[in-house]
Amino acid sequence: MKLKKKERKKYELKDKRPIIPFSNGSEYDWWDNNNCSRCRNAGTRTATTEAGAKCKLEYHLSLGILIGEIPLWVANEIGIAEMYSNSVSLESKCRKFIKK
C-alpha cells in the first residue's frame, strides 16, 4: 500500500523501525552498480562496523541486502522515491553520490 504524503511524513519523522529497500538481489545489484560502485565515497566493503565504514550508507545497504532491511534514516539520506507501509523505493541516484 502506497502511503499518502501526510502518512509518509509521519513515518519519516516518528517511525524508527527498519524497512525493506529492495525486493530482490537483482534490484540491489542494479542500484549498487549505478551508485556505490561508481562513487568516490564508497569504501572497500570490508568494514565490520558502521564506525569503520568510509560511507555509512553503503555499509547499511550492504548489510541490508543480507538481513533484508535498513534503518529508515539511511533511506531518507539516500532519497526516497516512494514509500509504502514497510518498504521504500529508493531514488535512482543517491544524494551523496560523487562520481569517481
C-alpha positions in Angstrom: 0.0 0.0 0.0 1.5 3.3 -1.1 1.4 6.0 1.6 0.0 9.4 1.1 2.2 12.5 1.7 0.7 13.1 5.2 1.2 9.5 6.2 4.7 9.5 4.8 5.7 12.5 6.9 4.5 10.6 10.0 6.7 7.6 9.1 9.7 9.7 8.3 9.6 11.7 11.5 8.4 9.2 14.1 8.9 5.7 12.9 12.4 4.2 13.7 11.7 0.6 12.6 13.7 -1.0 9.8 12.3 -1.0 6.3 12.9 -3.1 3.2 14.9 -1.3 0.5 14.9 -3.8 -2.3 12.5 -6.5 -3.4 15.3 -8.8 -4.6 19.1 -9.1 -5.2 18.8 -8.1 -8.8 17.3 -4.8 -7.8 20.1 -4.2 -5.3 22.7 -5.1 -7.9 21.3 -2.6 -10.4 21.2 0.2 -7.7 24.7 -0.6 -6.4 26.2 -0.7 -9.9 24.7 2.8 -10.6 25.7 4.3 -7.3 28.1 2.8 -4.7 30.3 1.0 -7.3 30.8 4.3 -9.1 31.0 6.7 -6.1 34.1 8.3 -4.7 32.6 8.0 -1.2 32.5 4.2 -1.5 34.8 2.1 0.6 36.2 -1.4 0.1 33.2 -3.1 1.7 35.4 -4.7 4.3 34.2 -2.7 7.3 32.7 -4.7 10.1 31.2 -1.8 11.9 29.5 1.4 10.9 32.2 3.5 12.5 34.9 1.7 10.4 33.0 2.3 7.1 34.1 5.0 4.7 30.4 5.5 3.7 27.8 4.7 6.3 25.0 4.5 3.7 27.0 1.9 1.7 27.7 -0.1 4.9 24.0 -0.2 5.8 22.9 -1.1 2.2 25.5 -3.9 2.1 24.3 -5.2 5.4 20.7 -4.7 4.4 20.9 -7.0 1.4 22.0 -9.7 3.8 19.4 -9.1 6.6 16.7 -7.7 4.3 16.2 -4.3 5.9 17.8 -0.9 6.5 17.2 1.9 9.0 14.7 4.5 7.8 17.3 7.3 8.3 19.5 5.6 5.6 16.7 5.6 3.1 16.0 9.2 3.9 19.7 10.1 3.4 19.8 8.3 0.0 16.4 9.7 -1.1 13.0 8.0 -1.1 11.1 8.0 -4.4 8.1 6.2 -3.0 7.3 4.9 0.5 5.0 2.1 1.5 4.0 0.8 4.9 7.0 -1.4 5.4 9.2 -0.8 2.3 10.6 2.0 0.1 11.6 2.6 -3.5 14.9 4.5 -3.4 15.7 7.3 -5.8 17.8 6.1 -8.8 20.7 8.3 -7.7 22.0 8.6 -4.1 22.0 12.1 -2.8 25.6 11.6 -1.5 26.8 10.3 -4.9 30.1 11.8 -6.2 31.4 10.4 -9.5 34.9 8.8 -9.3 
